[in-house]
Amino acid sequence: MRFFDQCRLQMQNVRTTIATALVAALVLAPTQAEATSRIKDIADVEGIRENQLIGYGLVVGLNGTGDTLNNAPFTLQSLTSMLERLGVNTRNTNLKTENIAAVMVTANLPAFAPQGTRIDVTVSAMGDAESLQGGTLLVTPLMGADGEVYAVSQGSVAVGGFSAGGDAASVTRGVPTNSRISNGAIVEREISFEMADLGTLRLALRNPDLTTARRIASAINAFLGRPAADAQNPTTVALTIPEDYRGTAVDLLTDIEQLRVEPDAPARVVIDEASGIIVMGRDVRVSQVAIAQGNLTISVTETPQVSQPSPFSQTGTTEVVPRTEVTVQDDVERQLAVLDGSVSLQVLVDGLNALGVSPRDMITILQSIKAAGALQAEIEVL
């Protein structure tokens, strides 16, 4: 028995040692707020951006699912012009092909994309084409907002949807008139932007906020050990490149974009009335307010009955006799509820759920609380 007592005592000591070590590890471990984000995830660098490109082209090789030339004159004109450039004269000819479709080609030109780089393009039908499946996009110049050609696109389109049907039924999945071409365009012109010559960098916040801008500037200054960053407004943080980073702005951005800050945002309630979606921020507060919600439902049901004459009757006629049933339902069990002052988001949600309100009714309640001046947040209706 003494042997078992010694073993039990040793096991208790081991457990105590392990527990002490775990507590010490948790205490000594570096704490980091869960809400912190990297600077690269909440701000963009001015000058490092994409540029949108657009072009007009033709997709050929469709299996009778292209534009109807009589209904799409721009497709007919484009087809005629293209054939003339290739030495084929089709003037005064009645073209009836349905294997071609006019499309708009769009793409995003990445920042610093050199010549020869391939980018993805999106091809969308313009006319009455039924599907672009199996088609091939002909050479299409892609232009920027300045009218200059920056890329050229061509290739087989890939359609994610399809459409099929007969005389009495049809089925469509996805959007067969919209497609993509992976690596379908080649960059022909590079947009020049020299970062090495810059003396100041500007960081643009994706969600403008004064507190977040100041925190970003403070984090950068603490890292560099000098007042190099300054929050100019809720959107912009100006960063003066230090002397030891002159000519190496990429190294500076690489170092500061990994810094973590805690973004701040105003208290806001976003409401989408079309779908009944409500999104509330964590800082939403409600002053003391009383809420009552009840539904009065009146149902009117028509059940007409048919009254027929007796058999072999010579004078009787068949008549439709109306029958109306009216039902009134009032939710008398729902009483007035009081929410204490400065309640949190969780308490607000729990209180509204306790009333048994639907999302539609909750939208109206939130707007009524705001109108009463008790909702300390901004309401944004999409």
Buried (B, 14 or more C-beta within 10 A) or exposed (E): EEEEEEEEEEEEEEEEEEEEEEEEEEEEEEEEEEEEBEBBEBBEBBBEBEBEBBBBBBBBBBEEBBBBBEEBEEBBEBBBEBBEEEEEEBEEEEEEBBBBBBBBBBBBBBEEBEEEBBBEBBBBBBBBBBBBBBBBBBEBBBBBEEEEEBBBBBBBBEBEBEBEEEEEEEEEEEBBBBBBBEEBBBBBEBBEEEBEEBEEBBBBBEEEBBBBBBBBBBBBBEBBEEEBBBBEEBBBBBBBBEEEBEEEBEEBBEEBBEBBBEBBEEBBBBBBEEEEEBEBBEBBBBBEBEBEBBEEEEEEEEEEEEEEEEEEEEEEEEEEEEEEEEEEEEEEEBEEBEBEEEBEBEBBBEBBEEBEBEBEBBBEBBBBBBEEEBBBBEBEEE
